[in-house]
């Protein structure tokens, strides 16, 4: 399976869902995603509504979004969890579909959802599906990146975003059905991009751990990175992906090491300077996009 051709930018066709209780609001949060947001939005034109909340992009993201929907807003960044809950509350339809700007609904997933929603989707309050990553010219089907099942389609009044920054996830108060067709995820553009994201996310995670009262322990440095590598490369068969598999496992284990060393760095700086936490914004600032 190669990289799928992008779906054509056709005039938006309203789905045949007469029952208002089955209508779907697609919700996308974005910031400086001009290279990927168009593909994302094209894959959602079958939804009853598309909403975009942008965190003051400096590129053409807003302009591209307005080609697909009038419901484009700008709002200060509230963190990954806060921004998702903000856009969820803006949806007018009973069902909410979260998609990230670097993701795409596969044709098979769209067909599965439309079939279910043409009948009775309310046997469940949420639907989850695998996410398949396209990385350095290759679809990743093994290791910790697949199936990476995500709950993204749910009843608005039965679910919300939760988790620990920067890793948000949806929780619902009812039964969930798992679909087999995937979301496509066009994640990192290069190894440098991968490392930059790892650096940013490990900093956010370290700050969140400190806020929660978690403190540095040597055992986290000595054992957690090795376990992460072994789990990704051996137990989840990342080795099947060849060079891609060992690269992903190596960077993932390094990210674990970095977040705990950065937790130690916060503790060290706070002990040296009483004003450090306030000046660094660790006590009050959510993670940046």
N, C-alpha and C positions, 0 to 999 in steps of 0.2 A: 504494500500500500504506500504510494507516494504521497507527496503533499497535495491535498485536494485543491481543485480549482476553485477560485473565489466565486461565490454566488453572484449572479448578475444583479445589477442595481435596477430592478424593475419598479414600476409604480406600485405603491403599497396596496395589497389586496386584503380587504377585511376578511377575517375567518368567518366560517359559517357556524357561529355559536349564538343561536337565538336566545338561549337561556342566559340571562345576565349573571346568574350565580356561577357560571363556568368561565367568565371572562378573565383574561390574564393581563396584568400590567408587568411589562419588562422593565427592570430597574438597573441602571448602569451608573456607577460612580467612576469618574475619570479625572486625570490631570496630565496634560501634555502627552496625549496618545494619538496624535494625528496619523501616525503610520499604521495603526491597528484598529482604531475605533470604527472605521467604515466597514471593515469586514465583520466586526461584531454586530453592528446595527443591521447590516444586510441580512444576517442570519435570524433576525428577530422581527422582520416585517410582517410576519403572520400573527403576531400578538395583537391584542385589542388596543394596547396603549404602550408607548415607549416613553420612559422618563430618564433623563440624564441629569445628574448633579455633578458639576465640574468644580474643581478646587482652584479656580482662577488660572487656567492654562495660559501660557504665553505663546503657544503655537496655534495651529488651525483647528484644534479639537472642537471648539464651539461652532465654528463655521460648518464643519463636516456634520456635526450632530444635527444642526438645523435643516439639513437636507432630508432628514428622516423623521423628525418630530418637532412640533412646536413647544413641547414640554422640556425645555432645556433651561437649567437654572445654575447659578453659581453660588457657592456657599463656602465659608471658611472650613478648613479641614478639622474634623472632629475626632480623627482616629479611624482606623479601619472598621471598628465595631460601631462607633457613633454615627459615622457617615452612612452605613448600611441601614441603621434604624431610622435615620432621618429620611432617607428616600423611601423606605417602606411605608412610613406614615403619609407620604405624598401620593401613594397609589390610590386610584379611585375604584379599582376592580377588586373582587374578593380574593383573587389569586395573585401572588407575587412571584416573579421569576427573576432571581439575581443572576447577573452575568458580569464578569469582569471585562474591561475594555480589550484585554489581550486574549479573549476567549471567543469561541464561535460555536453555535449550535450545529451539530452535524445533521445532514439531511435525514438520516435514520432516526435520530432523536426527535427531530421535529415531527416526523410521521408518527412515531409512537405516541407523543404527547397529543397531537391533534386527534388521533383515533380514540384515545381515552377520554378527551374532553368533549368529543362529539356524543358521548354517552353519559356516563355518570362517574365523574372523578372523585366524588365525595365519599367513596368507601375509605379513602385515606385523606389525611390532612397534609401530607407532604410527599414529594417524589424526589428520589435521589438517583444519581447516575454516575458512571465512571468519568474520569477526566484523563484524556490522552494527550501527552506533551509532545510537541514537535521541537526538537533540540539539536542544533548543529547539523541540520539536514537529515534527521532520522526520527521516526516515531518511536517513542520509548514505551515498550510493552511489558517490561519486567523491572524489578527493583522497587524502591520505595515510592516512585512516582506513578506507578500503575498498580491497581485501578484507581487509587486516590479518590474514592467515591465521595461525592459532594451532594448535600441536600440543598437544592436551590429553588425548587418550585413548591410553594406551600400556601395554605390559607393565611391571609394577612392577619386575621384576628386569632390565629392559633399558633403563630410562630414569631420569632424575633432573632436578631443576631446576638451572639454571646462569644465567649472565649477570652483569650489573653492576647493583647496587642503583640505583634501585628497579625496574628492568625485568628481571624473571625470564622465563626461557623453558625449555622442556623439550628436552633432548637425548637421543637414543636411539642404540643401536648396531645399527641394522638398517634395512630398507626401511620407508618411510612412504607411506601412501595419502592422497590429498587428496579429500575429499568436497565437494560443491558447496553443500549446505544450510548455513545459517549458525547461529552463536550470536547471540542478541540482546544488545546491550550498552546498558544504561541508565546512561550515564556521568555527566555533570555535570547537576545540577539547575538551574543558572543560569550566567550569565557570571561572576558573583562566585565561584561554586563552582569553575568552570573555572580562574579566575585563582588561587584559593587553592591548588588542587592543583598548578598549574604552579609556584607559589612554593615549595611543599613539596618537590616532585620535583626542581626545579633545585638546591635546597640539598643534597639527598641526593646527587645526581649530582656536584656540585662536591666534596663531601667524599670520595666514592669516587675521583674523579680524583686528588685530592691524595694519598690513600693509595697509589695506584698509581704515584706519582712523576711524574704529568703536571703541567706548569706552564703558567701563563698565557702566551699569545702574542697579539700584536695581530692577527695574521692570522685568528685564530679569531673575533674580534669584527667585523672588517671584511668577511669573506667568508661565513662559515658561516650567519649569520642570513638573508642575502639568498638564498643558495642554497636554504635550507630553504623560504623563501617561494615561490621560483620553482618548485621541485620540487612542492610541495603544490598550488599554485594553477594553474600552467600545465601542467607535464609530466604530472601525475596528474589534470588536468582538474577541479580543485576549483572552478573558475569555473562549472561546470555547476550547482553547488548554490547559486548566487546569493549572497545576503548571508551565508548560513551558511558557504559556501566561503571567502570572503575573511576572515571572522572567524576561522575555524579556522586558516587559513594565517598570519594576522597573529599570533595568540597563539602558534602553534608557533615562528615565527621569533623572537618576543620571548623565549620560553623558552630558546632556544639562546643568545641574547645574555646572558640572566641567569645561566645556569649558568657561563659563562666569566667574567663579571664577579664572580660569587661565588667562583670559583676564585682570581681576583686578590685579592679581599677576604681570603680565608684566608691567602694568602701575605703580604699587607701586615700583617695582624694578628699573624701568627707572627713576622715580622721585628721588630715593635715590642715584643712581649711574649713572652719565652721560655716562659711557662706557658700561653699561649693555647690551644695544641692540646690539652693535657691538660684544661684547664678546659672547653673546648668539646666534649670527648668525641669529637674527630675521629679519634683514633688507635685507639679501641676500640669505639665504639658503632655498631651497624648503623642503617639508616634507620628512622624511626618510621612506623607505618601512618597 
